[in-house]
């Protein structure tokens, strides 16, 4: 994926929601719902870290 943008790769992290949601549907346990939230937080953090920003160059 060397030609891919970092933000695109970050969005692909949301693919991790699929197995967690499937498992949550099968078990219905609260701990699995927390895993779902963790995946969203990680993907959002990566998305924000790779976002272009305005500021002074280092």
C-alpha positions in Angstrom: 0.0 0.0 0.0 2.9 2.3 -0.5 0.9 4.3 -3.1 -2.1 4.8 -0.9 -2.7 7.8 1.2 -2.4 7.5 5.0 -6.0 8.7 5.4 -7.4 6.0 3.1 -5.5 3.3 5.1 -7.0 4.8 8.2 -10.5 4.6 6.9 -9.8 0.9 6.1 -9.4 0.5 9.8 -13.1 0.7 10.1 -13.3 -2.7 8.4 -12.5 -4.0 11.9 -16.1 -3.0 12.8 -17.6 -5.9 10.8 -16.4 -8.9 12.8 -17.0 -7.1 16.1 -20.6 -6.2 15.1 -21.2 -9.8 13.9 -19.9 -11.2 17.2 -22.0 -8.6 19.2 -25.1 -9.7 17.3 -24.5 -13.3 18.2 -23.7 -12.9 21.9 -25.3 -9.6 22.9 -22.7 -9.1 25.6 -21.7 -5.6 26.8 -18.0 -6.3 26.7 -18.3 -6.8 22.9 -20.0 -3.4 22.6 -17.0 -1.8 24.3 -14.7 -3.4 21.7 -16.9 -1.8 19.0 -16.3 1.6 20.7 -12.6 0.9 20.9 -12.3 0.2 17.2 -14.1 3.5 16.4 -11.9 5.5 18.8 -8.7 4.0 17.2 -9.9 4.7 13.7 -10.9 8.2 14.5 -7.5 8.9 16.2 -5.6 7.6 13.2 -7.8 9.7 10.9 -7.2 12.9 12.9 -3.4 12.2 13.1 -3.1 11.8 9.4 -5.3 14.8 8.5 -3.7 17.8 6.9 -3.4 20.7 9.3 -2.5 24.4 9.2 0.4 25.5 11.3 4.0 26.5 11.3 6.4 24.2 9.6 8.8 22.4 12.0 
